[in-house]
Amino acid sequence: MAVFNDEEQQRIRMAIENAEKNTSGQIRVCIEKTCSEDVLDRAAKYFHQLDMHKTRQRNGVLIYLATVDRKFAIIGDAGINKVVPDNFWDDTKEDMLNHFKYGNLVDGIVTGLEIAGDNLKKFFPHQADGSNEISDDIAFMDGE
């Protein structure tokens, strides 16, 4: 699936690495072309399929994007949801949408990653013994 060229994929990967530098939180980006169900249900399905729920502090975050259907979601694991307000991701989604509206998918994803990293470090600061528990590669899905 050639949604993003190599340079764009590298930009996203670097944004993930930068976002995770100051937090023990783990962030992953999941991309597919179409989403045939509720976007939050779809994101939750991939969250589990990608083992995002297996981090020590349950502090994984998934940014999910269906490029053709123009749907996206940000979901956090139980450890995050316990400590953040209900509308925690709303501003992040709004800032991402401001890029998506103009077709700037990579800019929108990078913006979301930067904000997620900034927010996560408040609740889950980087730990000296912290390891990268989740791959920083973009997960490209074929859908069903």
Residue pairs with C-beta under 8 A, 6 or more apart in sequence:
1 31
1 32
1 33
1 140
1 142
3 31
3 33
3 67
3 105
3 140
4 12
4 31
4 105
4 106
4 138
8 106
9 138
11 106
11 110
12 29
12 106
12 109
12 110
12 113
12 138
13 136
13 137
13 138
15 109
15 110
15 113
15 114
16 27
16 28
16 29
16 113
16 136
17 136
18 113
18 114
18 117
19 27
19 113
19 114
19 116
19 117
19 118
19 120
20 26
20 27
20 117
20 132
20 136
21 117
21 126
22 117
22 121
22 125
22 126
23 59
23 117
23 120
23 121
23 124
23 125
23 126
24 57
24 59
24 124
24 125
24 126
24 127
24 130
25 57
25 59
25 60
25 61
25 80
25 116
25 117
25 120
25 121
25 123
25 124
26 52
26 55
26 59
26 60
26 61
26 132
26 133
26 134
27 60
27 61
27 62
27 63
27 113
27 116
27 117
27 120
27 134
28 50
28 52
28 60
28 61
28 62
28 63
28 134
28 135
28 136
28 139
29 62
29 63
29 65
29 109
29 113
29 138
29 139
30 43
30 46
30 50
30 62
30 63
30 64
30 65
30 138
30 139
30 141
31 64
31 65
31 66
31 67
31 138
31 139
31 140
31 141
32 65
32 66
32 67
32 140
32 141
32 142
32 143
33 66
33 67
33 68
33 69
33 143
34 66
34 68
34 69
34 143
35 42
35 66
35 69
35 71
35 143
36 42
36 143
36 144
39 64
39 66
39 71
39 72
39 73
40 73
40 75
42 64
42 66
42 71
42 73
43 62
43 64
43 73
43 74
43 75
44 75
46 62
46 64
46 139
46 141
47 53
47 60
47 62
47 75
47 77
50 62
50 134
50 139
51 134
52 60
52 61
52 62
52 77
52 134
53 60
53 77
53 78
54 133
55 77
55 79
55 133
55 134
56 133
57 79
57 124
58 77
58 78
58 79
58 80
59 76
59 77
59 79
59 80
59 120
59 123
59 124
60 76
60 77
60 80
60 133
60 134
61 74
61 75
61 76
61 77
61 80
61 116
61 120
62 73
62 74
62 75
62 76
63 72
63 73
63 74
63 109
63 112
63 113
63 116
64 72
64 73
64 74
64 75
65 71
65 72
65 105
65 109
66 72
67 105
70 100
72 93
72 96
72 100
73 93
74 89
74 92
74 93
74 112
74 116
75 89
76 84
76 88
76 89
79 124
80 88
80 120
80 123
80 124
83 123
84 119
84 123
88 119
91 115
92 112
92 115
92 116
92 119
93 112
95 111
95 112
95 115
96 108
96 109
96 111
96 112
97 108
98 108
99 105
99 107
99 108
99 111
100 108
